[in-house]
Amino acid sequence: MVSALTDTLAWVVIAAFGTSAILQTNHRQYSRYAAVAAWTLFAAFWGLLVPYYFFEHLSVIEGVLSAVAVPACLYTAYLVGSGKRQLVTLTRSIAIMGLLFLPFQTIEPARQFAIETVAQQAEWLMAQFGYYPPVVEGDHGYLAKFVFTGESVTGEPGHRYTTTVLMACTGIGSMSIVGGLALAVKAPLKRRMQALAVALPVIYGLNVIRVVFIAVAHGEQWFRGGIYETLAFAVFPTTDGNMVSYLFADRMLAQSASVVALVVLTFALLRIVPELGGVVEDVAYIATGNEYEITRRFAE
């Protein structure tokens, strides 16, 4: 239910951002109206995802970020509507991000290709380290579920520790963000392509490593019991000791590292395309209300 509703709303949101971007040149007033509508709908989109991330996906980081995004999007709509901030590049970049990401999220063959490709490459990488878990069909119908068999926390043999590669595991979301930013800014095409040539392979490679780490950590129960169990039970609504290694590896370590990696990569890309600083300045202003001169600092 949430998936169908949010997928449909996502297309509506991106259509609104795209309309605003198209109207930016010759119809700025209408562009502003479309941007206000887009940011307001974007707030509704993140609001729908908050309970999913917290209670179904068991992701505190994604849940908190989604919850924070709701007032942030509404505040952005206010800034644009009141004329305090135009945010034309940020608006254009989100439109491009959506056009890059949504086909993989909502079109079945594209989604299957992305998920199974990552699963195959993760399987190959695991084999280089001596791990050969069977790969079976997951709940989504794709060959993308790794199955490790071992002893359960209660000592019962033959317990199956499974890790399924989902759309969120493909790295396409992060690659779409970087792609949207690079394609939206006004900078020489050569430098923008250089930024993409650096960023996209790095993101994809790190993501495959992330999938391998989570699958092996869960399958081999690297974080079973002790302080890991205490933290997992305190943060997540579960008392299943067999899930502790997965929750700690994915929801705590991997997701935290992904956020850090994306921030570090953004600053690295600013060295190649200082014009990206304009978008960072807009986001920083929305978050803090202060003006920053990031573009000038990286252009020096």
N, C-alpha and C positions, 0 to 999 in steps of 0.2 A: 504494500500500500504506500509506504513512505517512498520507496524507490520509484514507483510509477508517478507519484505526485511530484516528487522533487525533480525527476528527469524532465517532466513536462514544464515545470516552473523554470528549470534551468534554461531551456530553450527560449522561453518567454523573456527571461532576464537578459540573455545574450542578445536577443533580437532588439530589446530596448537599448542596450549599450551600443549595439551596432547602428541603430537608427540615429542615436545621438552623435556617433562618430561621423556618419555620412553627412549629417546636417551641420557639422562644425564649421565648414568653410563658408557657406553662403546663407545659412539660416541659423545664426547663433542663438536667437531667442528660443526657437523651437528645439534646438539641440539641448539647451539648458532644461527645458521641460522634460524632454525624453530622458536626460541624465538623472533628474530628480526621481522620475518614475522607476528608472533602472535601479538606482541605489535603494529605493524603498522596497522594491520587490526582492532585491538581493538580501535585505535584512530578513524578510519573510522566509526566504530560502534557507538561510542559516538557522533561523529559529526552528524550522521543521526538523533540522538535523541534530539539534542539541540533545533531545531525549534518545535518539537513535545511538549517537556516539557514547553517551553516558551509560545507558542501560542495556542496549543490545550488542553494540560493538565493544563495550567495556574499555573504551579509550578515554582516559581522563584528559590527556593533552588535547586531543581533537575535540572533545566535549567542551573544554574551557575555551579553546580558540573559537569554536562556533558560537558559544555564548557571548564572547567578547565582540565577535563580528556583528552581532545584531545592533547594539547601540552605536558601534563604529560606522556602520552603513547608514543608519538613520541620521547620525551627526553629519556625515558626508553629504547626504541629501540636503540637509539644512544649509551647509556651507555653499553648495552649488546653487540652491534655490534662492538664497539671500544675496548671491553675488559676491560673497566674501572670498570665494576660491573657485576658479574655473575648472581645474583638474581635467583638462581636455586630454592630455597624454595618458593619464591613468585610466580615464574612461575608454579611450581607444585601445589601450593595452588589454583591458579586461575583455573587450569584445573579441580581440584576436585570440586571447587565451581560450575563451569558450569555444570558438570555431575550431581550434586545434584539439581540444580535449573532448568535447561532447560527442563527436562521431564515435570515438572509442568507448565512451560510456553508454551510449544509447543504441548503437547499431551492432547487432549480434555478431556478424562475421568479423568486424573490426575488433570487437571486445575479445572474442575467442582467440583471434590471431595474437593479440597483445599478451593475453594471459598465458597461453600455451607456449609462446616463444620464450617468455621469461622463465617458465617452469622448465623447459628443455635446457636452457643455458644454466640455470641453477643446478639441475641434475648433473650436468657435465662438470660443473665446478665442484660439487660435492664429491664426485668420483675421484677428482684429483687429490682429495684429502682422505680417501679411503672409505667414504660413506656411500652405500649403494641402496638407499631405500626404494621400495617399489613405488612407482608413480601410477595412481589410479584415478578414476573419474571422480571429481568432486561433486558437491551438491548442485553446482551450476552447470554440470554436464560436460565439463572440459577435463582433459587429462592434465590435471594440475594439483593433485593432492599427494603429498609425500607421506608415506606410512612407515614409521619406526615401530618395532615391537620390543617390549621389555617388561620389566617388573613394575607393577603399580606401587604407589606409596604404601599400600597396605600389605605388600609382599606377594601379591598374586601374579603369577607368570602370564605371559601372552597378552599384556595390555597394549593396545594400539595407541600410539601417540601420532596424531595426524596434523599436518599443517597444509592448508589449502591456499594456493596463490589466487588472490582476488584482484580486481581492477586497481584497487588502491596500492597493490604490491608491484605494479608494473613501472612506476616512476613517470608515467605519462603526465600525471598531474603537475609534478615539478618541472618537467621538460616544457609543458605548455606555458607555465608561468614565465620561465626564462624566454621562451620563444615569443610570447606576447609582448614582453618588455622590449626585447631586442628589435622586433619588427615595428613597434609603435613609435619609438623615439625618432627624432629627426637627426640622423647622423649619417655619415658616408656609408654606403652599402657594404664596402669592403670590411670596415671595422665591425659592423653588425654581424656579418657572416663569420668573421673571425671569432667573435664572442660565442656564436652558436656552435662553431666547430670545436671550441674548447669545452663549453658547458654541457652540451647534450651527451657526448660519450662519457664524461665524468659522472653525470647524474645516473645514466643508465648502468654503468659499471658498478657504482656504489650501491645501486638498488639491487642488483643481482647478488652482490655480496651480503646485503642486508637480508634477503630472502634465505640465503644459505645459512647465515648465522642463526636466524630464528628457527628454521626447520631443524637444524642439528642440535641447537641448545634445548629445544623442546623434546626432540626425539631421544637425546642422550641424557635428558634431565640434569643439565648443568647447574641449575639453580634450585634444586629441590630442598625443601625444609629450611630450618634455621631462620636467619634474619630475612631471607628472601620470602619465605612463607608469611612471616609476620607483616612485612611491608605489603605483600599482595593482598592479604586478607583485610588489611587496614584501608587500602585504597580502592579495591574492587569489590563489588557485591558478589563474592563467591567464597565458598569454603572447600572447593575441590582442590586438594593438594596436588593432583596430577596436572593441573593447569598452571601451577605456580611458575615453572620454568618458562612456559610460553608467555605468560603475562609479563614477567620480569624482562624477558629478552625483547619482546616486541613492544608492548605498551609503555615500558619505562625506558629501556636502553636505546632500542632502535629508533623509536619516534623522537626521543630527545636528541639523539645524534643527527637525525634527519633535519631537524630545525636548525641546529648549529651548522650543519654542512651547507644548507641553503643560504644562511646568512653569510658564511665565509665565502661561498661562491659568488654571491652578489657583490661583495666588496672586491673580489678578484676581477669580476667583469667590469666594474667601474674603472679599472685601470685601462681596459681596452676601449670601453665606450663610456666616457665620462658623462655623456648626455643622459645616461640612466639615472644620474643623480637627481634629475628633476622629478622623477617618479618617487625616488626615495625621500626627497624633500617634502613632497605632497603627503606621503604616508606618515612621515615624522610629524608634520604639522597636524594631521588628523589625530595622531596619538598624543601629542604633547601640547599643541597650541602654540608652539614656538617656531620661528623661522630658522632655517639652517642653510649653509652655503656649501653643500656637498659637491655640487657640480664643479664649482670653482676650485675647490681643494684638490680634486682628482684630475682636473685639467691642467694644473700647474706642473 
